């Protein structure tokens, strides 16, 4: 499962800010929402299923509290800190000069080993099962430690770093590194490792290129030329360059079907999306559809989940509420085989909503998340048209 909007890179940005790095551009002036000087503020929300975060400021004091709950609502554990930063898959905290990582799901934590002068780049899979630490063991070199449930399972590299690029991960824990083949920096290559850390692909590739997606179990990697033809995707396997396909303008890889080399791609002009299912073993398009959410509110890209025989598209669509059109939360279920919309869910009664919305898959259970609430999605309800599906 994969969302079109990814949060993984935000994790590294938050860590760098926590460690005192300075952005080149001055931040915008804060919005004024209260008269006088604000002395107390708090916001809270769900970080993941059964994981809740509250951030509070009172004068000069800043506190973040995380609560983990069991499914029956009983408190599992909690943690309060002045310097804890919550990400979609993990929490990071600076304690006595050391970076401590807490798993959002599971009961693991680790102290990040100091492998280089700089902390490097950290990220995780959306469900937090696999955690990655990229660092520079020597000037111009790049290596990645892979952790599963807090335990180090593999170190991939070191390689010669390609044009300052960072590592990339798939939702299943597959890892991709773009690197120079050797120190002379004349030939680029792809290195892809499966979720157990085993290097499965290490082949030459075109240059310059951009990363676009990695197939489940690192069975293939999508790259795009970093130039005028960047909307053409090229699929690489352990044998090298394989197939190619151009879905259209502003192309993105959205999701992969499980245990396959078939991917859902998107293209767009402005906020008008089209979706393309492509079998990369042949480079053939299986189907091409317009955005299932026809009246999509133009505030965010779609969130997409792959589950059993469905592609679920979540977002907001404009509906007539009284005298005005307002964005309303919605989910559309599309048949994987045909691309036809089979069912739709909207709240009852209809109500305006502008909250962020995303999917999380934990252990095969799919959840729909907002900051204010989350729900388990029962796939059987789609076919039987229950609980609001129609």
RODO-2510 file (C-alpha; in nm, 4 decimals, decimal comma):
residues 390
     n   res          X          Y          Z
     1     x     0,0000     0,0000     0,0000
     2     x     0,1251     0,3467    -0,0790
     3     x    -0,0033     0,6990    -0,0639
     4     x     0,0504     0,9508    -0,3408
     5     x     0,1514     1,1974    -0,0719
     6     x     0,4435     1,0609     0,1205
     7     x     0,5453     1,1611     0,4711
     8     x     0,8788     0,9749     0,4889
     9     x     1,0982     1,2711     0,3881
    10     x     0,9285     1,4875     0,6531
    11     x     1,0746     1,2588     0,9169
    12     x     1,4316     1,3520     0,8304
    13     x     1,3455     1,7211     0,8108
    14     x     1,1951     1,7116     1,1596
    15     x     1,5054     1,5392     1,2961
    16     x     1,7401     1,7928     1,1406
    17     x     1,5366     2,0769     1,2863
    18     x     1,5471     1,9100     1,6255
    19     x     1,9261     1,8937     1,6033
    20     x     1,9534     2,2654     1,5331
    21     x     1,9998     2,2847     1,1582
    22     x     1,9015     2,6198     1,0079
    23     x     1,6859     2,6658     0,7006
    24     x     1,8199     2,9071     0,4422
    25     x     1,4846     3,0869     0,4136
    26     x     1,3340     3,2815     0,7006
    27     x     1,0106     3,1243     0,8283
    28     x     0,6843     3,3117     0,7651
    29     x     0,5380     3,5274     1,0390
    30     x     0,3140     3,3176     1,2667
    31     x    -0,0600     3,3636     1,2342
    32     x    -0,2187     3,5684     1,5132
    33     x    -0,5229     3,3859     1,6467
    34     x    -0,5510     3,5376     1,9986
    35     x    -0,5291     3,8934     2,1319
    36     x    -0,2253     3,9768     2,3438
    37     x     0,0479     3,7237     2,4186
    38     x    -0,0410     3,3553     2,3948
    39     x     0,0713     3,1823     2,7145
    40     x    -0,0676     2,8337     2,6652
    41     x    -0,1384     2,6173     2,3641
    42     x    -0,2074     2,2479     2,3038
    43     x    -0,2911     2,0273     2,0095
    44     x    -0,3409     1,6565     1,9907
    45     x    -0,4338     1,3845     1,7474
    46     x    -0,3826     1,0285     1,6339
    47     x    -0,0366     0,9522     1,4995
    48     x    -0,1240     0,5915     1,4120
    49     x    -0,3957     0,3415     1,5112
    50     x    -0,4069     0,3305     1,8920
    51     x    -0,1209     0,5838     1,9216
    52     x    -0,2124     0,9355     2,0349
    53     x     0,0137     1,2420     2,0589
    54     x    -0,0414     1,5645     2,2565
    55     x     0,1874     1,8654     2,2185
    56     x     0,1609     2,1377     2,4822
    57     x     0,3329     2,4722     2,5306
    58     x     0,2956     2,6744     2,8509
    59     x     0,5131     2,9835     2,8633
    60     x     0,8635     2,8674     2,7719
    61     x     0,7854     2,5025     2,8479
    62     x     0,7279     2,2514     2,5655
    63     x     0,6076     1,8987     2,6282
    64     x     0,5093     1,6126     2,3994
    65     x     0,3206     1,3144     2,5415
    66     x     0,2591     0,9931     2,3507
    67     x     0,0069     0,7313     2,4641
    68     x    -0,0007     0,3776     2,3241
    69     x    -0,3270     0,1858     2,3764
    70     x    -0,4409    -0,1731     2,3518
    71     x    -0,7343    -0,2497     2,1241
    72     x    -0,9678    -0,2618     2,4253
    73     x    -0,8774     0,0987     2,5136
    74     x    -0,6508     0,0237     2,8092
    75     x    -0,3262     0,2169     2,8318
    76     x    -0,0318     0,0149     2,7027
    77     x     0,2468     0,2633     2,7776
    78     x     0,3211     0,6352     2,7586
    79     x     0,6138     0,8695     2,7214
    80     x     0,6556     1,2423     2,7907
    81     x     0,9473     1,4514     2,6727
    82     x     1,0484     1,8064     2,5900
    83     x     1,2218     1,6995     2,2676
    84     x     1,0128     1,4138     2,1284
    85     x     0,9061     1,4435     1,7655
    86     x     0,6345     1,2191     1,6260
    87     x     0,6573     1,0874     1,2709
    88     x     0,4214     0,8513     1,0848
    89     x     0,6335     0,5427     1,1640
    90     x     0,8570     0,6415     1,4540
    91     x     0,9407     0,8952     1,7237
    92     x     1,2783     1,0661     1,7556
    93     x     1,4210     1,2243     2,0687
    94     x     1,7534     1,3840     2,1611
    95     x     1,8653     1,2564     2,5045
    96     x     2,2064     1,3548     2,6441
    97     x     2,3353     1,4139     2,2930
    98     x     2,2118     1,0775     2,1661
    99     x     1,9268     1,0159     1,9229
   100     x     1,6685     0,7749     2,0617
   101     x     1,4187     0,6161     1,8219
   102     x     1,0866     0,4754     1,9439
   103     x     0,8710     0,2539     1,7270
   104     x     0,5200     0,3904     1,6798
   105     x     0,3946     0,0322     1,6484
   106     x     0,5409    -0,2426     1,8631
   107     x     0,7374    -0,2079     2,1850
   108     x     1,0825    -0,1382     2,0462
   109     x     1,3260     0,1473     2,0796
   110     x     1,6910     0,1943     1,9875
   111     x     1,9721     0,4399     2,0469
   112     x     2,1023     0,5436     1,7087
   113     x     2,4728     0,4550     1,6859
   114     x     2,6988     0,7431     1,5937
   115     x     2,8369     0,6259     1,2609
   116     x     2,9562     0,9635     1,1270
   117     x     3,0126     1,3272     1,2236
   118     x     2,6622     1,4197     1,1051
   119     x     2,3440     1,2364     1,2096
   120     x     2,2510     1,1646     0,8472
   121     x     1,9035     1,0807     0,7229
   122     x     1,6433     0,8676     0,8989
   123     x     1,3119     0,7331     0,7753
   124     x     1,0851     0,4312     0,8084
   125     x     0,8107     0,2409     0,6336
   126     x     0,4646     0,3933     0,6923
   127     x     0,3733     0,1205     0,9439
   128     x     0,7021     0,1694     1,1311
   129     x     0,8106    -0,1941     1,1090
   130     x     1,1330    -0,1189     0,9194
   131     x     1,3568     0,1737     1,0136
   132     x     1,6481     0,3093     0,8086
   133     x     1,9534     0,5152     0,9041
   134     x     2,1600     0,6564     0,6182
   135     x     2,5024     0,7964     0,7059
   136     x     2,8359     0,8939     0,5505
   137     x     3,1097     0,6566     0,6717
   138     x     3,3666     0,8485     0,4638
   139     x     3,3562     1,1590     0,2468
   140     x     3,1414     1,0967    -0,0586
   141     x     3,0351     0,7520     0,0604
   142     x     2,6856     0,6383     0,1624
   143     x     2,5706     0,3432     0,3739
   144     x     2,2332     0,2437     0,5200
   145     x     2,1553     0,0460     0,8353
   146     x     1,8244    -0,1444     0,8200
   147     x     1,6366    -0,2239     1,1419
   148     x     1,3307    -0,4443     1,1796
   149     x     1,1329    -0,4035     1,5052
   150     x     1,4348    -0,2244     1,6521
   151     x     1,6946    -0,4900     1,5621
   152     x     1,9715    -0,4297     1,3082
   153     x     1,9258    -0,6798     1,0238
   154     x     2,1637    -0,5487     0,7589
   155     x     2,4011    -0,2740     0,6518
   156     x     2,3783    -0,1933     0,2811
   157     x     2,6853    -0,0234     0,1368
   158     x     2,8951     0,1783     0,1455
   159     x     2,8592     0,3157    -0,2059
   160     x     2,9707     0,6330    -0,3800
   161     x     2,6896     0,8835    -0,3268
   162     x     2,5094     0,9888    -0,6451
   163     x     2,4530     1,3654    -0,6852
   164     x     2,3665     1,4133    -0,3185
   165     x     2,0678     1,1780    -0,3381
   166     x     1,9353     0,9882    -0,0367
   167     x     1,8083     0,6336    -0,0007
   168     x     1,4472     0,5417    -0,0748
   169     x     1,2244     0,2766     0,0758
   170     x     0,9131     0,0905    -0,0305
   171     x     0,6143     0,0284     0,1924
   172     x     0,7231    -0,3344     0,2441
   173     x     1,0730    -0,2351     0,3620
   174     x     1,2577    -0,2683     0,0316
   175     x     1,5502    -0,0281    -0,0029
   176     x     1,6896     0,1572    -0,3047
   177     x     2,0127     0,3560    -0,3345
   178     x     2,1241     0,5500    -0,6412
   179     x     2,5051     0,5483    -0,6471
   180     x     2,8092     0,6021    -0,8615
   181     x     2,9643     0,2757    -0,9705
   182     x     3,3105     0,3917    -0,8651
   183     x     3,5044     0,6961    -0,7572
   184     x     3,5409     0,8486    -1,1051
   185     x     3,1640     0,9223    -1,1035
   186     x     3,1127     0,8428    -1,4716
   187     x     2,8600     0,5567    -1,4441
   188     x     2,5460     0,5581    -1,2263
   189     x     2,3981     0,2405    -1,0842
   190     x     2,0937     0,1203    -0,8913
   191     x     2,1288    -0,0846    -0,5734
   192     x     1,8076    -0,2414    -0,4393
   193     x     1,7736    -0,4612    -0,1307
   194     x     1,4774    -0,6741    -0,0260
   195     x     1,3159    -0,6225     0,3183
   196     x     1,5614    -0,8693     0,4773
   197     x     1,8554    -0,6538     0,3632
   198     x     1,9704    -0,8852     0,0831
   199     x     2,0974    -0,6914    -0,2203
   200     x     1,8851    -0,8143    -0,5096
   201     x     1,9655    -0,5589    -0,7809
   202     x     2,2956    -0,3856    -0,8571
   203     x     2,3039    -0,2732    -1,2198
   204     x     2,4111     0,0231    -1,4304
   205     x     2,1469     0,2830    -1,5128
   206     x     2,1060     0,6009    -1,7160
   207     x     2,2332     0,9348    -1,5856
   208     x     2,0902     1,1710    -1,4757
   209     x     1,7875     0,9939    -1,3246
   210     x     1,5247     1,0354    -1,0539
   211     x     1,3829     0,7623    -0,8327
   212     x     1,0125     0,6883    -0,8875
   213     x     0,9270     0,3594    -0,7107
   214     x     1,0429     0,0160    -0,5968
   215     x     0,8398    -0,2998    -0,6556
   216     x     0,7601    -0,5378    -0,3649
   217     x     1,0571    -0,7445    -0,2452
   218     x     1,2845    -0,5217    -0,4578
   219     x     1,1988    -0,7193    -0,7727
   220     x     1,2335    -0,4024    -0,9801
   221     x     1,2945    -0,0281    -0,9623
   222     x     1,1273     0,2570    -1,1501
   223     x     1,3465     0,5480    -1,2580
   224     x     1,2727     0,8558    -1,4649
   225     x     1,5148     1,0717    -1,6657
   226     x     1,6028     1,3923    -1,4806
   227     x     1,5284     1,6134    -1,7765
   228     x     1,2667     1,6998    -2,0347
   229     x     1,1422     1,3405    -2,0570
   230     x     1,0975     1,2921    -1,6822
   231     x     0,7388     1,1657    -1,7273
   232     x     0,8675     0,8472    -1,8917
   233     x     0,9271     0,5694    -1,6387
   234     x     1,1915     0,3015    -1,6974
   235     x     1,1775    -0,0318    -1,5141
   236     x     1,5049    -0,1948    -1,4081
   237     x     1,5498    -0,5507    -1,2834
   238     x     1,8555    -0,7558    -1,1832
   239     x     1,9215    -0,7923    -1,5603
   240     x     1,9287    -0,4157    -1,6176
   241     x     1,6968    -0,1898    -1,8159
   242     x     1,3718    -0,3706    -1,8936
   243     x     1,0548    -0,1845    -2,0027
   244     x     0,9306     0,1738    -2,0201
   245     x     0,5988     0,3604    -2,0198
   246     x     0,4869     0,7245    -2,0295
   247     x     0,1582     0,7791    -1,8410
   248     x     0,1304     1,1543    -1,9033
   249     x     0,2166     1,4870    -1,7417
   250     x     0,3231     1,5092    -1,3751
   251     x     0,3580     1,1323    -1,3508
   252     x     0,3900     0,9556    -1,0142
   253     x     0,4041     0,5984    -0,8925
   254     x     0,1171     0,5646    -0,6442
   255     x     0,1046     0,1992    -0,5344
   256     x     0,2114    -0,1565    -0,6180
   257     x    -0,0075    -0,4637    -0,6245
   258     x     0,1194    -0,7105    -0,3618
   259     x     0,3897    -0,9604    -0,4680
   260     x     0,3930    -0,8302    -0,8251
   261     x     0,5574    -0,5963    -1,0741
   262     x     0,2267    -0,4200    -1,1455
   263     x     0,1936    -0,0582    -1,0342
   264     x    -0,0730     0,2107    -1,0176
   265     x     0,0546     0,5349    -1,1696
   266     x    -0,1017     0,8786    -1,1763
   267     x    -0,0788     1,1653    -1,4192
   268     x    -0,2315     1,5070    -1,3808
   269     x    -0,2904     1,8465    -1,5345
   270     x    -0,3451     2,0855    -1,2486
   271     x    -0,5718     1,8984    -1,0061
   272     x    -0,7285     1,6749    -1,2721
   273     x    -0,5933     1,3229    -1,2199
   274     x    -0,5891     1,0091    -1,4295
   275     x    -0,4779     0,6679    -1,3045
   276     x    -0,2987     0,3962    -1,4996
   277     x    -0,2388     0,0331    -1,4047
   278     x     0,0813    -0,0914    -1,5691
   279     x     0,2348    -0,4388    -1,5777
   280     x     0,6066    -0,3684    -1,5786
   281     x     0,7024    -0,7191    -1,6889
   282     x     0,5630    -0,6200    -2,0296
   283     x     0,5473    -0,2402    -2,0010
   284     x     0,1791    -0,2578    -2,1035
   285     x    -0,1027    -0,0487    -1,9633
   286     x    -0,3825    -0,2710    -1,8271
   287     x    -0,6298     0,0122    -1,7869
   288     x    -0,6552     0,3912    -1,7700
   289     x    -0,9291     0,5726    -1,5772
   290     x    -1,0282     0,9242    -1,4816
   291     x    -1,0148     1,0174    -1,1141
   292     x    -1,2887     0,8159    -0,9366
   293     x    -1,3508     1,1200    -0,7144
   294     x    -1,4985     1,3304    -0,9942
   295     x    -1,5646     1,6453    -0,7900
   296     x    -1,2378     1,6225    -0,5942
   297     x    -1,1714     1,9171    -0,3648
   298     x    -0,8485     2,0741    -0,4817
   299     x    -0,6668     2,0818    -0,1501
   300     x    -0,4681     1,7578    -0,1559
   301     x    -0,3589     1,4707    -0,3749
   302     x    -0,5436     1,1389    -0,3356
   303     x    -0,4542     0,8769    -0,0785
   304     x    -0,4668     0,5243    -0,2229
   305     x    -0,4603     0,1788    -0,0633
   306     x    -0,4399    -0,1650    -0,2258
   307     x    -0,6360    -0,4304    -0,0410
   308     x    -0,7473    -0,7672    -0,1798
   309     x    -0,9357    -0,7027    -0,5058
   310     x    -0,9782    -0,3285    -0,4524
   311     x    -0,7993    -0,0008    -0,4927
   312     x    -0,9383     0,2426    -0,2355
   313     x    -0,9211     0,6145    -0,3143
   314     x    -0,9739     0,8481    -0,0165
   315     x    -1,0139     1,2231    -0,0274
   316     x    -1,2702     1,5016    -0,0320
   317     x    -1,5273     1,5915    -0,2933
   318     x    -1,7407     1,9031    -0,3253
   319     x    -2,1050     1,8500    -0,2317
   320     x    -2,3949     2,0923    -0,2078
   321     x    -2,4529     2,1648     0,1634
   322     x    -2,7194     2,4285     0,2029
   323     x    -2,6408     2,7243    -0,0212
   324     x    -2,2726     2,6443    -0,0773
   325     x    -2,0550     2,3583    -0,1972
   326     x    -1,8292     2,2191     0,0729
   327     x    -1,5619     1,9455     0,0771
   328     x    -1,6979     1,6157     0,2126
   329     x    -1,4895     1,3132     0,3133
   330     x    -1,5247     1,0169     0,0761
   331     x    -1,3756     0,6782    -0,0173
   332     x    -1,4195     0,5089    -0,3551
   333     x    -1,3571     0,1374    -0,4169
   334     x    -1,2229     0,0489    -0,7630
   335     x    -1,1950    -0,3031    -0,9046
   336     x    -0,8264    -0,3909    -0,9545
   337     x    -0,8966    -0,6020    -1,2646
   338     x    -1,1180    -0,3614    -1,4588
   339     x    -1,0660    -0,0144    -1,3095
   340     x    -1,4423     0,0232    -1,2609
   341     x    -1,5812     0,1937    -0,9501
   342     x    -1,7721    -0,0659    -0,7485
   343     x    -1,8755     0,1262    -0,4367
   344     x    -1,8581     0,4618    -0,2628
   345     x    -1,8620     0,5732     0,0994
   346     x    -1,9684     0,9137     0,2357
   347     x    -2,0592     1,0192     0,5902
   348     x    -2,4232     1,0273     0,6921
   349     x    -2,5478     1,2907     0,7215
   350     x    -2,3190     1,4747     0,4824
   351     x    -2,0895     1,7202     0,6610
   352     x    -1,8111     1,9548     0,5609
   353     x    -1,4607     1,8300     0,6366
   354     x    -1,1118     1,9611     0,5600
   355     x    -0,9017     1,7271     0,7728
   356     x    -0,6060     1,5330     0,6343
   357     x    -0,6984     1,1746     0,5539
   358     x    -0,4718     0,8743     0,4934
   359     x    -0,4563     0,4957     0,5042
   360     x    -0,2433     0,2802     0,7353
   361     x    -0,1967    -0,0953     0,6973
   362     x    -0,0905    -0,2751     1,0142
   363     x    -0,0507    -0,6490     0,9997
   364     x    -0,3019    -0,6812     0,7157
   365     x    -0,5676    -0,4645     0,8862
   366     x    -0,6434    -0,1467     0,6933
   367     x    -0,7275     0,1730     0,8818
   368     x    -0,8543     0,5088     0,7606
   369     x    -0,6900     0,7849     0,9642
   370     x    -0,7479     1,1491     1,0441
   371     x    -0,5962     1,3447     1,3291
   372     x    -0,9300     1,3325     1,5111
   373     x    -1,0360     0,9711     1,4537
   374     x    -0,9502     0,6394     1,2924
   375     x    -1,1505     0,3389     1,1826
   376     x    -1,0947    -0,0227     1,0836
   377     x    -1,2112    -0,0904     0,7297
   378     x    -1,3967    -0,4167     0,6835
   379     x    -1,3475    -0,5120     0,3189
   380     x    -1,6574    -0,7363     0,3276
   381     x    -1,8712    -0,4219     0,3754
   382     x    -1,7815    -0,3035     0,0241
   383     x    -1,9421    -0,6003    -0,1520
   384     x    -2,2405    -0,6178     0,0849
   385     x    -2,2926    -0,2381     0,0798
   386     x    -2,2979    -0,2055     0,4581
   387     x    -2,1881     0,0725     0,7001
   388     x    -2,2353     0,3535     0,4521
   389     x    -2,1030     0,1860     0,1366
   390     x    -2,3327     0,2110    -0,1617
***
